[in-house]
Amino acid sequence: MTNTPPHHDLSGPPAAPPLVLGPSIGTSLAVWDPQLPALARGHRVLRWDLPGHGGSPVAPLSSDGSATIDDLAALVLRLADDQGWERFAYAGISIGGAVGLHLAAHHPDRISRLSVVCSSARFGDPAVWRERAALVRAEGTEAMVASRPGTWFSHDFARTPVGTALIEDLRATDRAGYAACCDVLAAYDMTADLEKITAPTLVVAGRDDPATPPSHARRIADAVPGASLLEVAGAAHLAGVERPEAVTGALLTHLDSPASPRDDASRHAAGMAVRRAVLGDAHVDRAVARTTPFTARFQDFITRYAWGEIWTGDGLDRRTRSCITLTALIAHGHEAELAMHIRAALTNGLTREEIGEVLLQSAIYCGVPAANSAFATAQRVFDEIDAGRAELDTTDIDSASHSDTEK
């Protein structure tokens, strides 16, 4: 293996906590595009390309069939060392997740938090990967194109611009680089090492993933001490692309789970970070700008208590907290805050269908008229999102009378 570093890019505030994102075989670092804006808000994000993928040269991996997961892990450590990062959070998809598992088990001092998306401790029969490597070396990555719709994502999604772009990434992948990654997967088996992992770990599975089915994720989550598991409905192997809201929300919850702040200043800082992650910078900036001497103490109280203590707690994930918040707002008829928190629920990983289920359940326990109004509010929010409006009108959700309190 040469000393050539893989292609990579950096996003987010330079002083923010470091986060490394690893891709899936056959994709470039663009596979993380749906998550990047949210993750880079509070992290210094480094995305990297596998050898022969995206902008990376093939050189770092041997072409004689001897490449291993340790070779890929060494590339990540080289990138982290170049940034001066002694410890960093890591999230990876498929083979990228395998790299994360290897790093967390064999270099525990380097990994602060681990997220494994649609990956496995062992990717099936090694002979299958050797055969795929031989096929791609002979015919190129075009030989894999026809099988990716239905594996990476649904056939319908494959026809979207995002799906088409990912297929083109596969076509552009160097055959030797792809084949060498197949060699890595043939030799890879972390089954006996999972129990060594001590970093807080999130495991995400696509419920419709034929490449690494949910049973693979459950085996990881069962073996890694204290690991949490999320199964994403309606998602295949590239769950973060096909169902970005759910995956992004889960990652944010996992990555932004700090120790409970002990003083007012740290509670306020933690609360402001979560407030921005859930509601968005634009909304919070408007709320802060409208703070007056009369409302300042209340704004401070909301930031410290609601966001700095309740929303930062690790007893519930943010998806669950959004469900509870929506129900409470429906019950009390707070339509302006409901619109705001419907958007927040999408950020936290709830799908529109899941929000609809929350609203339907509220019809039983909060009353049909309240639910009827809630469905109208939700439909308005969805229509505005579909029309390309990133925010509701300030007169709708940002009136100084109540919405800026963000209850």
PyMOL commands that set and color helices and strands:
alter all, ss='L'
color gray80, all
select helices_A, chain A and resi 29-32+36-42+69-83+95-106+126-139+142-145+155-158+161-172+175-187+194-196+214-223+239-242+244-255+264-279+281-289+296-310+318-332+335-347+352-365+368-386+394-397+403-405
alter helices_A, ss='H'
color red, helices_A
select strands_A, chain A and resi 8-11+18-22+44-48+88-93+111-117+201-206+228-232
alter strands_A, ss='S'
color yellow, strands_A
deselect
rebuild
show_as cartoon
